[in-house]
Amino acid sequence: MADTSVTRKVGQGTTVRVDVDGAAAFGTREDNVFGMLARAAESVRSGESLLPTIEELDGWFSRLQAVQAEVGAQHATTLRQEAVLMDDRVRLETRRSDLEDADLASAALDLQAQEVAYQAALMSSARVLQSSLMDYLR
């Protein structure tokens, strides 16, 4: 049977399996935990010894713990990758801010210097135009 696991890419070069093999956790159609529980219920109803059923239950419990450990490992990988991606995000935002944000004091001084130059140009042109207008009216 082909591998039908479902994986997701959670970072550069990091993929995580996001499903669990049902047969590994609960068994196959012929031999599964639910059949064992049905047999245990039948043993209780018929008054038979539960010792073999309890031993079988221990085996299934171990299988489920192994699957749970696998899921826990995948979850830990995902959490580690999330922390790496958050660190990268903060680092990149800081870098972007350094590149894009202007020095406010420098920008204010530049604006003020441009405003003074603009006012001087307006006053100069007003004097030139005023004398030319006076010359025209004479």
N, CA, C and O of each residue as an XYZ file, in Angstrom:
552
protein
N       0.848     -1.192      0.000
C       0.000      0.000      0.000
C       0.883      1.241      0.000
O       1.873      1.292      0.731
N       0.545      2.231     -0.799
C       1.332      3.454     -0.915
C       1.207      4.282      0.365
O       0.229      4.191      1.108
N       2.233      5.081      0.583
C       2.221      5.959      1.746
C       1.194      7.065      1.519
O       1.313      7.843      0.572
N       0.205      7.132      2.372
C      -0.865      8.121      2.219
C      -0.832      9.134      3.346
O      -1.851      9.752      3.652
N       0.326      9.313      3.968
C       0.408     10.258      5.075
C       0.230     11.683      4.560
O       0.542     11.988      3.409
N      -0.273     12.536      5.425
C      -0.516     13.935      5.100
C       0.538     14.765      5.817
O       0.648     14.722      7.043
N       1.311     15.521      5.044
C       2.354     16.354      5.632
C       2.137     17.809      5.245
O       1.496     18.124      4.243
N       2.688     18.673      6.066
C       2.621     20.111      5.798
C       4.017     20.690      5.979
O       4.764     20.281      6.868
N       4.354     21.637      5.132
C       5.629     22.322      5.246
C       5.456     23.437      6.279
O       4.609     24.315      6.116
N       6.258     23.397      7.333
C       6.136     24.393      8.402
C       7.331     25.327      8.455
O       7.384     26.219      9.302
N       8.270     25.137      7.580
C       9.443     25.994      7.517
C      10.326     25.536      6.385
O      10.053     24.527      5.734
N      11.390     26.284      6.152
C      12.293     25.926      5.066
C      12.968     24.602      5.398
O      13.734     24.503      6.356
N      12.677     23.601      4.604
C      13.269     22.291      4.801
C      12.655     21.484      5.933
O      13.199     20.447      6.312
N      11.525     21.941      6.484
C      10.893     21.229      7.600
C       9.456     20.893      7.242
O       8.636     21.781      7.012
N       9.158     19.589      7.198
C       7.785     19.149      7.003
C       7.370     18.319      8.210
O       8.190     17.652      8.840
N       6.088     18.377      8.513
C       5.548     17.672      9.668
C       4.352     16.850      9.218
O       3.505     17.320      8.459
N       4.299     15.628      9.693
C       3.134     14.789      9.400
C       1.992     15.245     10.296
O       2.163     15.383     11.507
N       0.825     15.478      9.699
C      -0.301     16.018     10.453
C      -1.443     15.018     10.598
O      -2.563     15.388     10.950
N      -1.151     13.750     10.324
C      -2.165     12.719     10.527
C      -1.521     11.545     11.252
O      -0.311     11.527     11.478
N      -2.325     10.589     11.604
C      -1.848      9.392     12.296
C      -2.376      8.188     11.535
O      -3.508      8.184     11.051
N      -1.541      7.174     11.441
C      -1.969      5.935     10.809
C      -2.979      5.256     11.725
O      -2.626      4.817     12.820
N      -4.215      5.169     11.290
C      -5.280      4.576     12.099
C      -5.008      3.133     12.467
O      -5.334      2.699     13.572
N      -4.412      2.385     11.549
C      -4.108      0.975     11.827
C      -3.062      0.865     12.925
O      -3.120     -0.051     13.744
N      -2.098      1.795     12.953
C      -1.078      1.763     14.003
C      -1.693      2.083     15.364
O      -1.273      1.539     16.385
N      -2.677      2.957     15.371
C      -3.285      3.359     16.636
C      -4.366      2.387     17.100
O      -4.392      2.015     18.274
N      -5.246      1.975     16.215
C      -6.422      1.210     16.621
C      -6.471     -0.210     16.078
O      -7.326     -1.002     16.476
N      -5.548     -0.535     15.162
C      -5.523     -1.880     14.612
C      -6.185     -1.953     13.258
O      -6.698     -0.972     12.720
N      -6.147     -3.182     12.724
C      -6.737     -3.415     11.407
C      -8.160     -3.950     11.571
O      -8.651     -4.106     12.689
N      -8.798     -4.221     10.466
C     -10.176     -4.717     10.495
C     -10.270     -6.033     11.274
O     -11.230     -6.253     12.012
N      -9.271     -6.906     11.107
C      -9.298     -8.214     11.774
C      -8.914     -8.120     13.255
O      -9.488     -8.817     14.091
N      -7.951     -7.266     13.572
C      -7.418     -7.190     14.930
C      -7.367     -5.722     15.349
O      -6.435     -4.998     14.999
N      -8.385     -5.292     16.108
C      -8.402     -3.894     16.516
C      -8.861     -3.747     17.956
O      -9.405     -4.678     18.550
N      -8.633     -2.571     18.503
C      -8.939     -2.304     19.914
C     -10.442     -2.403     20.182
O     -10.851     -2.782     21.279
N     -11.243     -2.073     19.213
C     -12.685     -2.105     19.423
C     -13.201     -3.549     19.522
O     -14.103     -3.845     20.306
N     -12.617     -4.429     18.720
C     -12.949     -5.852     18.815
C     -12.543     -6.409     20.169
O     -13.267     -7.208     20.763
N     -11.373     -5.980     20.660
C     -10.908     -6.420     21.967
C     -11.861     -5.953     23.062
O     -12.163     -6.708     23.986
N     -12.332     -4.723     22.963
C     -13.283     -4.219     23.957
C     -14.606     -4.976     23.882
O     -15.231     -5.226     24.913
N     -15.038     -5.340     22.685
C     -16.265     -6.138     22.537
C     -16.077     -7.514     23.163
O     -16.982     -8.029     23.820
N     -14.902     -8.112     22.962
C     -14.614     -9.413     23.586
C     -14.570     -9.284     25.114
O     -15.019    -10.184     25.822
N     -14.042     -8.190     25.613
C     -13.995     -7.977     27.064
C     -15.408     -7.852     27.619
O     -15.710     -8.401     28.679
N     -16.270     -7.137     26.912
C     -17.650     -6.990     27.360
C     -18.352     -8.345     27.378
O     -19.103     -8.655     28.303
N     -18.101     -9.137     26.359
C     -18.700    -10.475     26.298
C     -18.182    -11.346     27.446
O     -18.946    -12.113     28.031
N     -16.905    -11.234     27.769
C     -16.337    -12.002     28.895
C     -16.986    -11.600     30.207
O     -17.248    -12.453     31.056
N     -17.247    -10.321     30.381
C     -17.902     -9.848     31.612
C     -19.327    -10.408     31.680
O     -19.762    -10.888     32.727
N     -20.049    -10.344     30.554
C     -21.414    -10.842     30.539
C     -21.478    -12.349     30.807
O     -22.399    -12.832     31.465
N     -20.490    -13.083     30.291
C     -20.529    -14.543     30.436
C     -19.839    -15.014     31.722
O     -19.881    -16.200     32.050
N     -19.210    -14.094     32.443
C     -18.570    -14.459     33.697
C     -17.212    -15.107     33.516
O     -16.700    -15.691     34.470
N     -16.603    -15.034     32.346
C     -15.283    -15.610     32.106
C     -14.193    -14.723     32.717
O     -14.453    -13.583     33.100
N     -12.991    -15.251     32.801
C     -11.839    -14.522     33.351
C     -11.455    -13.374     32.416
O     -11.453    -13.528     31.194
N     -11.137    -12.243     32.998
C     -10.739    -11.080     32.222
C      -9.219    -10.964     32.089
O      -8.733    -10.044     31.431
N      -8.471    -11.866     32.694
C      -7.013    -11.779     32.684
C      -6.440    -11.719     31.262
O      -5.600    -10.856     31.006
N      -6.844    -12.585     30.328
C      -6.301    -12.474     28.964
C      -6.683    -11.141     28.305
O      -5.898    -10.556     27.560
N      -7.880    -10.685     28.589
C      -8.350     -9.426     28.009
C      -7.553     -8.252     28.571
O      -7.226     -7.319     27.838
N      -7.241     -8.293     29.855
C      -6.470     -7.216     30.474
C      -5.064     -7.182     29.890
O      -4.521     -6.104     29.648
N      -4.469     -8.346     29.661
C      -3.144     -8.386     29.041
C      -3.192     -7.835     27.628
O      -2.288     -7.116     27.203
N      -4.238     -8.170     26.906
C      -4.390     -7.638     25.546
C      -4.603     -6.130     25.591
O      -4.083     -5.392     24.754
N      -5.370     -5.686     26.576
C      -5.606     -4.246     26.753
C      -4.292     -3.520     27.035
O      -4.086     -2.410     26.544
N      -3.413     -4.120     27.807
C      -2.096     -3.540     28.063
C      -1.323     -3.351     26.763
O      -0.670     -2.325     26.567
N      -1.395     -4.325     25.890
C      -0.722     -4.225     24.592
C      -1.264     -3.074     23.764
O      -0.503     -2.315     23.163
N      -2.583     -2.948     23.736
C      -3.193     -1.844     22.988
C      -2.844     -0.494     23.615
O      -2.630      0.490     22.907
N      -2.789     -0.455     24.923
C      -2.437      0.778     25.610
C      -1.011      1.202     25.222
O      -0.751      2.387     25.014
N      -0.106      0.247     25.127
C       1.272      0.550     24.710
C       1.305      1.078     23.278
O       2.042      2.015     22.974
N       0.505      0.475     22.405
C       0.448      0.943     21.010
C      -0.063      2.386     20.952
O       0.484      3.225     20.236
N      -1.112      2.652     21.711
C      -1.665      4.013     21.700
C      -0.669      5.016     22.280
O      -0.586      6.149     21.807
N       0.084      4.609     23.297
C       1.094      5.507     23.855
C       2.188      5.803     22.837
O       2.672      6.933     22.765
N       2.580      4.812     22.056
C       3.596      5.021     21.018
C       3.097      6.019     19.974
O       3.847      6.896     19.545
N       1.844      5.889     19.568
C       1.267      6.820     18.590
C       1.177      8.215     19.198
O       1.459      9.211     18.531
N       0.784      8.280     20.458
C       0.684      9.572     21.140
C       2.066     10.228     21.239
O       2.178     11.443     21.083
N       3.107      9.451     21.493
C       4.465      9.985     21.543
C       4.879     10.546     20.188
O       5.525     11.590     20.107
N       4.499      9.842     19.130
C       4.807     10.313     17.779
C       4.116     11.649     17.502
O       4.721     12.566     16.946
N       2.856     11.748     17.890
C       2.105     12.994     17.700
C       2.743     14.109     18.528
O       2.860     15.244     18.066
N       3.154     13.779     19.756
C       3.804     14.774     20.608
C       5.104     15.278     20.005
O       5.405     16.469     20.084
N       5.875     14.383     19.403
C       7.130     14.791     18.756
C       6.855     15.719     17.577
O       7.556     16.713     17.388
N       5.834     15.393     16.785
C       5.481     16.260     15.648
C       4.999     17.622     16.136
O       5.302     18.649     15.529
N       4.256     17.625     17.222
C       3.771     18.881     17.796
C       4.943     19.719     18.291
O       4.968     20.932     18.080
N       5.916     19.085     18.948
C       7.090     19.805     19.429
C       7.875     20.408     18.262
O       8.372     21.530     18.359
N       7.983     19.661     17.159
C       8.656     20.185     15.968
C       7.927     21.412     15.442
O       8.551     22.401     15.058
N       6.611     21.338     15.428
C       5.813     22.470     14.949
C       6.000     23.686     15.856
O       6.141     24.806     15.364
N       6.002     23.480     17.160
C       6.195     24.595     18.094
C       7.582     25.216     17.947
O       7.722     26.439     17.993
N       8.605     24.383     17.772
C       9.957     24.908     17.565
C      10.018     25.736     16.297
O      10.613     26.814     16.276
N       9.404     25.231     15.243
C       9.422     25.962     13.982
C       8.638     27.262     14.095
O       9.014     28.268     13.494
N       7.557     27.249     14.858
C       6.787     28.476     15.076
C       7.659     29.526     15.764
O       7.622     30.698     15.391
N       8.440     29.119     16.759
C       9.328     30.049     17.456
C      10.384     30.608     16.501
O      10.694     31.798     16.546
N      10.935     29.755     15.643
C      11.937     30.208     14.665
C      11.313     31.224     13.721
O      11.915     32.259     13.433
N      10.105     30.933     13.237
C       9.443     31.852     12.308
C       9.086     33.176     12.977
O       9.163     34.225     12.339
N       8.699     33.144     14.245
C       8.396     34.384     14.960
C       9.667     35.218     15.138
O       9.629     36.440     14.989
N      10.784     34.574     15.455
C      12.061     35.291     15.566
C      12.445     35.916     14.232
O      12.890     37.062     14.179
N      12.270     35.157     13.157
C      12.562     35.686     11.818
C      11.679     36.892     11.513
O      12.142     37.878     10.939
N      10.427     36.813     11.894
C       9.496     37.920     11.632
C       9.937     39.184     12.359
O       9.946     40.269     11.777
N      10.304     39.046     13.630
C      10.749     40.202     14.410
C      12.019     40.787     13.801
O      12.144     42.004     13.666
N      12.961     39.917     13.432
C      14.212     40.362     12.840
C      13.952     41.100     11.528
O      14.547     42.149     11.280
N      13.075     40.563     10.690
C      12.786     41.201      9.403
C      12.025     42.515      9.573
O      12.271     43.470      8.836
N      11.114     42.569     10.526
C      10.394     43.825     10.785
C      11.352     44.904     11.275
O      11.227     46.068     10.892
N      12.301     44.526     12.115
C      13.299     45.478     12.602
C      14.154     45.982     11.449
O      14.449     47.173     11.354
N      14.545     45.071     10.586
C      15.355     45.461      9.433
C      14.584     46.384      8.498
O      15.120     47.382      8.016
N      13.319     46.044      8.245
C      12.485     46.896      7.383
C      12.330     48.278      7.991
O      12.417     49.288      7.293
N      12.101     48.315      9.284
C      11.942     49.586      9.978
C      13.201     50.430      9.868
O      13.128     51.639      9.645
N      14.361     49.791     10.024
C      15.623     50.520      9.900
C      15.797     51.090      8.501
O      16.340     52.183      8.335
N      15.339     50.352      7.492
C      15.502     50.800      6.112
C      14.487     51.875      5.717
O      14.816     52.790      4.963
N      13.280     51.769      6.214
C      12.209     52.657      5.756
C      12.005     53.889      6.627
O      11.688     54.959      6.107
N      12.176     53.766      7.907
C      11.873     54.878      8.807
C      12.930     55.977      8.672
O      14.133     55.714      8.696
N      12.450     57.202      8.532
C      13.351     58.341      8.424
C      13.704     58.840      9.812
O      12.946     58.666     10.767
N      14.876     59.467      9.906
C      15.254     60.108     11.163
C      14.385     61.353     11.288
O      14.501     62.280     10.485
N      13.513     61.375     12.297
C      12.517     62.436     12.426
C      13.165     63.804     12.597
O      12.713     64.771     11.985
N      14.204     63.910     13.408
C      14.867     65.201     13.625
C      15.500     65.702     12.330
O      15.402     66.885     12.004
N      16.146     64.806     11.598
C      16.781     65.193     10.338
C      15.731     65.629      9.321
O      15.926     66.607      8.599
N      14.625     64.903      9.267
C      13.556     65.257      8.326
C      12.943     66.612      8.677
O      12.616     67.389      7.780
N      12.786     66.905      9.961
C      12.222     68.191     10.379
C      13.164     69.339     10.014
O      12.705     70.382      9.549
N      14.469     69.165     10.215
C      15.440     70.208      9.854
C      15.463     70.438      8.359
O      15.517     71.579      7.901
N      15.423     69.347      7.587
C      15.404     69.487      6.125
C      14.156     70.232      5.663
O      14.231     71.095      4.788
N      13.023     69.902      6.243
C      11.775     70.568      5.882
C      11.832     72.051      6.221
O      11.380     72.884      5.437
N      12.387     72.387      7.390
C      12.479     73.788      7.803
C      13.417     74.558      6.870
O      13.123     75.698      6.511
N      14.534     73.954      6.477
C      15.469     74.615      5.566
C      14.809     74.846      4.205
O      14.993     75.903      3.600
N      14.063     73.891      3.732
C      13.368     74.061      2.458
C      12.296     75.146      2.555
O      12.074     75.891      1.600
N      11.633     75.234      3.708
C      10.606     76.261      3.900
C      11.228     77.658      3.902
O      10.670     78.586      3.317
N      12.392     77.812      4.565
C      13.087     79.103      4.584
C      13.517     79.489      3.174
O      13.375     80.644      2.771
N      14.037     78.529      2.430
C      14.455     78.803      1.055
C      13.246     79.189      0.207
O      13.344     80.089     -0.627
N      12.123     78.532      0.403
C      10.902     78.844     -0.347
C      10.410     80.256     -0.016
O      10.034     80.999     -0.922
N      10.406     80.640      1.263
C       9.970     81.983      1.682
C      10.896     83.046      1.092
O      10.441     84.098      0.641
N      12.202     82.760      1.098
C      13.163     83.716      0.530
C      12.917     83.891     -0.962
O      12.970     85.009     -1.473
N      12.649     82.804     -1.654
C      12.375     82.886     -3.093
C      11.104     83.672     -3.356
O      11.042     84.449     -4.309
N      10.087     83.479     -2.521
C       8.838     84.237     -2.687
C       9.068     85.734     -2.468
O       8.575     86.562     -3.233
N       9.814     86.071     -1.426
C      10.080     87.492     -1.134
C      10.905     88.126     -2.252
O      10.653     89.264     -2.646
N      11.877     87.398     -2.753
C      12.735     87.908     -3.818
C      11.919     88.159     -5.078
O      12.036     89.208     -5.711
N      11.092     87.181     -5.430
C      10.295     87.362     -6.647
C       9.256     88.466     -6.453
O       8.914     89.159     -7.411
N       8.752     88.642     -5.240
C       7.785     89.712     -4.991
C       8.436     91.072     -5.182
O       7.807     91.969     -5.742
N       9.684     91.258     -4.733
C      10.383     92.539     -4.903
C      10.663     92.822     -6.380
O      10.514     93.948     -6.854
N      11.073     91.763     -7.098
C      11.375     91.937     -8.515
C      10.107     92.290     -9.267
O      10.126     93.185    -10.112
N       9.026     91.622     -8.987
C       7.771     91.903     -9.668
C       7.211     93.266     -9.285
O       6.619     93.953    -10.118
N       7.395     93.654     -8.036
C       6.863     94.948     -7.576
C       7.565     96.090     -8.295
O       6.915     97.033     -8.746
N       8.875     96.013     -8.404
C       9.578     97.093     -9.095
C       9.245     97.075    -10.589
O       9.143     98.141    -11.198
N       9.080     95.945    -11.171
C       8.739     95.871    -12.575
C       7.339     96.426    -12.809
O       7.092     97.066    -13.831
N       6.439     96.194    -11.893
C       5.100     96.716    -12.023
C       5.091     98.227    -11.884
O       4.364     98.932    -12.583
N       5.916     98.705    -10.965
C       6.007    100.159    -10.791
C       6.587    100.815    -12.038
O       6.130    101.870    -12.478
N       7.600    100.168    -12.592
C       8.187    100.689    -13.813
C       7.146    100.689    -14.940
O       7.134    101.608    -15.759
N       6.331     99.742    -14.991
C       5.324     99.627    -16.025
C       4.276    100.729    -15.875
O       3.813    101.297    -16.864
N       3.910    101.022    -14.631
C       2.861    102.020    -14.416
C       3.373    103.441    -14.670
O       2.550    104.308    -14.963
N       4.608    103.726    -14.582
C       5.145    105.077    -14.798
C       5.124    105.454    -16.199
O       5.540    106.559    -16.549
